[in-house]
């Protein structure tokens, strides 16, 4: 069975601080995908990144960066120089791969509530 | 216009009512999903429709009945719900092949 653990329930930081959100996953699949989503107060989940299990390169997108380490089954997310607009719930998710016609059956973590204070 | 639109945004219903949640996607995707988000619980996958066929039904009680009349529309029909069914119900769509899910804003359901 697949499982995603986000041990940090809530994080509170002051603007301009860096913050790292942890994600640890469990799966027996050798091919899988990892995702991060952001859920602002408006409710919709916004896709941030997808990473497949064969690509362990870290990725940077503006103030966001992701550190994927298969050895520790972790896919951590860092926000550099946080801003108030980053306040949201962040979800890490895992998806098995079942071939070209597969669909996105995601297993989500419980989410981390990030509050960035001015 | 957002990619995935859900209506209504908020719904309050009694346990004997019948109501429906609607989802529409404008992204040309061929898979649609219902997720339930309860307080302090991970998002739970309820149903998946791929190419308008139901391919996943995660042991959801029969008081929740999905309908997918075409690839752009998805409904969740509700009847004789329980207070513990109060939650945020999120619709999502994707293109098959592990493309990212695109979510709607959700319907906040309160069962009284």
Interface residues (C-beta under 8 A of the other chain):
Chain A: X4 X33 X35 X37 X42 X43 X44 X45 X46 X47 X50 X91 X95 X97 X100 X101 X102 X103 X104 X105 X106 X107 X108 X109 X110 X111
Chain B: X2 X4 X31 X33 X40 X41 X42 X43 X45 X48 X50 X55 X56 X88 X90 X92 X94 X96 X97 X98 X99 X100 X101 X102 X103 X104 X105 X106 X108
